[in-house]
Amino acid sequence: MSQHIDPQVIRRTNGVLTAGTWFLIVGVVAYSLMTTTPLVADHTAPGWEKSAFLLGLMVDAAFVMALQADSVLARYGANEPGPWPRRFRFFTGGASVFLNIWHAVEARDWVGVAIHVIAPALLLIVAEVGPVYRRAMAEALTRAEVDAPAAGGQIDVPAPVSTLAPAEAMPQVGPVEESISTPVAEVPEVDAEERPKLSAKEARKVIEEGWTTGQTIEATAHKATRSTSWVGRIYKELDEERGPRPVRGQLALV
């Protein structure tokens, strides 16, 4: 389905997801500390009861690390690097569940078990659902930001130029020399439009490769079959993300 996608809507939704996730994390960590500290204190050596909050805090911190890593990987469309991230996520999530409910289990308070399992279970579900949402939104944002400007880039080079430039520019060489400069400057973009248009993902890859190898915006736009104005915007984003643009022949530090 090829409906127009508004990048601003995607960014707003992504912001809501991020804010909601952090609100949930802060709430769960605070609630867990109140629940897990008494349990750990009951099983801590005499005189060390005040350190009981540390275990719950460490478990929740590890869980938040896993969530944040998944979030960044999903935002850039990367897959999980092997099975260990999932194991780490489930171990920390399981440890959080255990610390939250075991006091109620010991007391055989099954309503208490159900109540105290809700908070860590929410984080476990967010850990699985969040990356799915972010990956889908990253793909939609790439399509919106690459395909939509590409359609606008075709307006910058009107269709008549492609037919008039070869036919009318040559006879006017003698009398009007200044008119030659305009068609000649537009030739690279016309050639780029005649080439098969790359997909959004392929174009993004070509643009990032051009930035990394220090290619000019014009050369990269020609290879990516996109307008120079759009490639310039991507270059600017990469400058902000990765630092100064590499000089040609110099590798970028990503």
CORLINBEL-V119748 format. One record per pair of residues at least 12 apart in sequence whose ideal C-beta (glycine too) atoms are under 10 Angstrom apart, sorted by the first residue. I is the first residue (numbers start at 1). GAP is how many residues later the second one is. D is the distance in whole Angstrom. If there is no record, write none. Layout:
# CORLINBEL-V119748
I&GAP&D / I&GAP&D
This chain:
# CORLINBEL-V119748
2&141&9 / 2&145&9 / 4&140&8 / 4&143&9 / 4&144&7 / 4&147&9 / 5&135&6 / 5&136&8 / 5&137&10 / 5&138&6 / 5&139&4 / 5&140&9 / 5&142&8 / 5&143&7 / 6&134&10 / 6&138&7 / 6&142&9 / 7&133&9 / 7&134&6 / 7&135&10 / 7&136&10 / 7&137&4 / 7&138&5 / 7&141&8 / 7&142&10 / 8&136&9 / 9&128&10 / 9&131&9 / 9&132&10 / 9&135&9 / 10&126&10 / 10&127&5 / 10&128&9 / 10&129&10 / 10&130&6 / 10&131&5 / 10&132&10 / 10&133&10 / 10&134&7 / 10&135&9 / 11&126&9 / 11&130&7 / 11&133&10 / 13&120&8 / 13&124&7 / 13&127&9 / 13&128&10 / 14&61&8 / 14&119&8 / 14&120&7 / 14&123&5 / 14&124&9 / 14&126&10 / 14&127&8 / 17&54&9 / 17&109&9 / 17&112&10 / 17&113&7 / 17&116&6 / 17&117&7 / 17&120&8 / 18&53&8 / 18&57&10 / 18&112&9 / 18&116&9 / 20&106&9 / 20&110&10 / 21&43&10 / 21&46&7 / 21&47&9 / 21&50&7 / 21&102&9 / 21&105&6 / 21&106&10 / 21&108&10 / 21&109&6 / 21&112&10 / 21&113&10 / 22&42&9 / 22&45&10 / 22&46&10 / 24&43&10 / 24&95&9 / 24&98&6 / 24&99&7 / 24&102&6 / 24&106&10 / 25&35&8 / 25&38&8 / 25&39&6 / 25&42&7 / 25&43&9 / 25&97&10 / 25&98&7 / 25&101&8 / 26&38&10 / 27&92&7 / 27&95&9 / 27&96&10 / 28&32&7 / 28&35&9 / 28&36&9 / 28&68&8 / 28&72&9 / 28&90&9 / 28&91&5 / 28&92&7 / 28&93&10 / 28&94&7 / 28&95&5 / 28&98&9 / 29&27&8 / 29&28&8 / 29&30&10 / 29&31&5 / 29&32&8 / 29&34&9 / 29&35&8 / 29&67&9 / 29&90&9 / 29&94&9 / 30&30&9 / 30&89&9 / 31&69&8 / 31&85&9 / 31&87&9 / 31&88&5 / 31&89&9 / 32&21&10 / 32&24&5 / 32&25&9 / 32&27&8 / 32&28&6 / 32&31&10 / 32&64&6 / 32&65&10 / 32&67&7 / 32&68&6 / 32&84&9 / 32&87&6 / 32&88&7 / 32&91&9 / 33&19&10 / 33&20&6 / 33&21&10 / 33&23&5 / 33&24&7 / 33&27&8 / 33&66&10 / 34&19&9 / 34&22&9 / 34&66&10 / 35&21&8 / 35&61&10 / 35&64&7 / 35&65&5 / 35&66&8 / 35&67&10 / 35&68&7 / 35&69&9 / 35&77&10 / 35&80&9 / 35&81&6 / 35&84&8 / 35&85&9 / 36&16&8 / 36&17&8 / 36&19&7 / 36&20&3 / 36&21&9 / 36&23&8 / 36&24&9 / 36&59&10 / 36&60&8 / 36&62&9 / 36&63&4 / 36&64&6 / 36&65&10 / 36&66&9 / 36&67&8 / 36&80&9 / 36&84&10 / 37&12&9 / 37&13&10 / 37&14&10 / 37&15&5 / 37&16&5 / 37&17&9 / 37&18&9 / 37&19&6 / 37&20&9 / 37&62&9 / 38&14&8 / 38&15&10 / 38&65&6 / 39&13&8 / 39&16&9 / 39&17&9 / 39&59&9 / 39&60&6 / 39&61&8 / 39&62&9 / 39&63&6 / 39&64&5 / 39&65&9 / 39&66&10 / 39&67&8 / 40&12&4 / 40&13&8 / 40&14&8 / 40&15&5 / 40&16&7 / 40&59&7 / 40&62&10 / 40&63&10 / 41&12&8 / 41&14&10 / 42&60&10 / 42&61&8 / 42&64&9 / 43&12&10 / 43&59&10 / 55&40&9 / 55&44&7 / 56&39&9 / 56&40&8 / 56&43&6 / 56&44&8 / 58&34&9 / 58&37&9 / 59&32&9 / 59&33&6 / 59&34&9 / 59&35&10 / 59&36&5 / 59&37&5 / 59&38&10 / 59&39&9 / 59&40&6 / 59&41&10 / 59&61&9 / 60&32&8 / 60&35&9 / 60&36&6 / 60&39&9 / 60&60&9 / 60&63&8 / 61&31&9 / 62&26&7 / 62&27&9 / 62&29&8 / 62&30&4 / 62&31&10 / 62&33&8 / 62&34&9 / 63&25&9 / 63&26&7 / 63&28&9 / 63&29&4 / 63&30&6 / 63&31&10 / 63&32&8 / 63&33&6 / 63&57&8 / 63&60&6 / 63&61&9 / 63&64&8 / 64&28&9 / 64&59&9 / 64&63&10 / 65&23&8 / 65&24&10 / 65&27&8 / 66&19&7 / 66&20&9 / 66&21&10 / 66&22&6 / 66&23&4 / 66&24&9 / 66&25&9 / 66&26&6 / 66&27&8 / 66&57&10 / 66&61&7 / 67&22&8 / 67&25&9 / 67&26&10 / 67&56&7 / 67&57&10 / 67&59&7 / 67&60&5 / 67&63&7 / 67&64&9 / 69&12&10 / 69&16&7 / 69&19&9 / 69&20&9 / 69&62&10 / 70&15&7 / 70&16&9 / 70&19&7 / 70&56&10 / 70&57&7 / 70&58&9 / 70&60&7 / 70&61&5 / 70&62&10 / 70&64&8 / 70&65&10 / 71&55&10 / 71&56&10 / 71&59&6 / 71&60&7 / 71&62&10 / 71&63&6 / 72&59&10 / 72&62&9 / 73&12&8 / 73&58&7 / 73&61&9 / 73&62&9 / 74&56&7 / 74&57&4 / 74&58&8 / 74&59&8 / 74&60&4 / 74&61&5 / 74&62&9 / 74&63&9 / 74&64&7 / 75&56&9 / 75&59&5 / 75&60&8 / 75&62&8 / 75&63&6 / 75&66&9 / 76&58&9 / 76&59&9 / 76&62&7 / 76&165&10 / 77&57&9 / 77&58&6 / 77&61&5 / 77&62&7 / 77&65&8 / 77&124&9 / 77&127&10 / 78&53&10 / 78&57&9 / 78&60&10 / 79&52&10 / 79&56&9 / 80&51&8 / 86&41&9 / 86&42&9 / 89&34&10 / 89&35&8 / 89&38&5 / 89&39&8 / 90&34&8 / 90&37&9 / 90&38&10 / 92&28&10 / 92&31&9 / 92&32&9 / 92&35&9 / 93&27&6 / 93&28&8 / 93&30&7 / 93&31&4 / 93&32&9 / 93&34&7 / 93&35&10 / 94&26&9 / 94&30&8 / 95&25&9 / 96&21&10 / 96&23&8 / 96&24&4 / 96&25&9 / 96&27&7 / 96&28&8 / 97&16&10 / 97&19&9 / 97&20&6 / 97&22&9 / 97&23&5 / 97&24&7 / 97&26&9 / 97&27&8 / 98&19&10 / 98&22&9 / 99&17&9 / 99&21&8 / 100&12&10 / 100&13&9 / 100&15&9 / 100&16&4 / 100&17&7 / 100&18&9 / 100&19&7 / 100&20&5 / 100&21&9 / 101&12&5 / 101&13&9 / 101&14&9 / 101&15&5 / 101&16&5 / 101&17&10 / 101&19&8 / 101&20&10 / 102&14&9 / 103&13&8 / 104&12&6 / 104&13&9 / 139&61&8 / 139&62&8 / 140&60&10 / 141&59&10 / 142&57&10 / 142&58&5 / 142&59&7 / 142&61&9 / 142&62&6 / 143&56&9 / 143&57&5 / 143&58&9 / 143&61&10 / 144&56&9 / 145&55&8 / 145&59&9 / 145&85&8 / 145&88&8 / 145&89&8 / 145&92&9 / 146&52&9 / 146&53&9 / 146&54&4 / 146&55&8 / 146&56&9 / 146&57&5 / 146&58&6 / 146&61&8 / 146&78&9 / 146&80&7 / 146&84&7 / 146&85&10 / 146&88&8 / 147&50&9 / 147&52&9 / 147&53&5 / 147&56&9 / 147&79&9 / 147&83&10 / 148&52&10 / 148&82&9 / 149&77&7 / 149&78&6 / 149&80&7 / 149&81&4 / 149&82&9 / 149&84&8 / 149&85&9 / 150&43&10 / 150&47&7 / 150&48&9 / 150&50&8 / 150&53&8 / 150&74&9 / 150&75&8 / 150&76&5 / 150&77&7 / 150&80&7 / 151&76&10 / 152&75&7 / 152&77&8 / 152&78&8 / 153&36&8 / 153&39&9 / 153&40&8 / 153&68&8 / 153&72&9 / 153&73&6 / 153&74&3 / 153&75&8 / 153&76&7 / 153&77&6 / 153&78&9 / 154&35&9 / 154&39&6 / 154&43&10 / 154&73&8 / 155&72&9 / 156&30&9 / 156&33&7 / 156&71&6 / 156&72&9 / 156&73&7 / 157&29&6 / 157&30&10 / 157&31&10 / 157&32&5 / 157&33&6 / 157&35&9 / 157&36&6 / 157&70&8 / 158&28&9 / 159&31&10 / 159&34&9 / 161&21&9 / 161&22&7 / 161&25&6 / 161&26&9 / 161&28&9 / 161&29&6 / 162&21&10 / 162&24&9 / 162&25&9 / 162&27&10 / 162&28&5 / 162&29&9 / 162&31&8 / 162&32&8 / 163&27&10 / 164&19&8 / 165&17&9 / 165&18&4 / 165&19&8 / 165&21&7 / 165&22&7 / 165&25&7 / 166&17&9 / 166&21&9 / 166&24&10 / 168&15&8 / 169&13&9 / 169&14&5 / 169&15&8 / 169&18&10 / 170&13&10 / 188&30&6 / 188&31&9 / 188&33&8 / 188&34&5 / 188&40&9 / 189&29&9 / 189&32&7 / 189&33&8 / 189&36&10 / 189&37&10 / 189&38&7 / 189&39&7 / 191&31&7 / 191&34&10 / 192&26&10 / 192&29&7 / 192&30&5 / 192&31&8 / 192&32&8 / 192&33&5 / 192&34&8 / 192&35&8 / 192&36&9 / 193&32&7 / 193&33&10 / 193&34&9 / 194&31&9 / 195&27&8 / 195&28&9 / 195&30&5 / 196&29&7 / 197&27&9 / 197&28&5 / 197&29&8 / 198&25&9 / 198&26&6 / 198&27&5 / 198&28&8 / 199&26&10 / 200&26&10 / 202&22&8 / 202&23&9 / 203&17&10 / 203&18&10 / 203&20&9 / 203&21&4 / 203&22&7 / 203&23&5 / 203&27&9 / 203&28&9 / 203&31&9 / 204&20&8 / 204&22&9 / 204&30&7 / 205&19&9 / 206&14&7 / 206&15&9 / 206&16&10 / 206&17&5 / 206&18&4 / 206&19&8 / 206&20&9 / 206&25&9 / 207&13&6 / 207&14&8 / 207&16&9 / 207&17&5 / 207&19&7 / 207&23&9 / 207&24&6 / 207&26&10 / 207&27&5 / 207&28&7 / 207&30&10 / 207&31&8 / 208&12&9 / 208&16&10 / 208&26&8 / 208&27&10 / 208&30&7 / 208&34&9 / 208&44&9 / 208&46&9 / 209&14&8 / 209&15&9 / 210&12&10 / 210&13&7 / 210&14&7 / 210&21&8 / 210&24&9 / 210&25&8 / 210&28&10 / 211&20&9 / 211&23&7 / 211&24&6 / 211&25&10 / 211&26&9 / 211&27&5 / 211&28&8 / 211&31&8 / 211&34&6 / 211&35&8 / 211&41&7 / 212&26&8 / 212&30&9 / 212&33&9 / 212&34&6 / 212&38&10 / 212&39&7 / 212&40&5 / 212&41&10 / 212&42&7 / 213&33&7 / 213&34&10 / 213&35&7 / 213&36&8 / 213&37&9 / 213&38&8 / 213&39&8 / 214&31&7 / 214&32&5 / 214&33&5 / 214&34&3 / 214&35&7 / 214&36&6 / 214&37&9 / 214&38&8 / 215&16&10 / 215&20&10 / 215&30&10 / 215&31&10 / 215&33&7 / 216&12&9 / 216&15&9 / 216&19&10 / 216&32&8 / 217&12&9 / 217&13&10 / 217&14&5 / 217&15&5 / 217&16&10 / 217&17&9 / 217&18&6 / 217&19&10 / 218&13&8 / 218&14&10 / 219&12&9 / 219&29&10 / 220&12&9 / 220&14&9 / 220&15&8 / 221&13&10 / 221&14&10 / 238&14&9 / 238&16&9 / 241&13&9 / 242&12&6
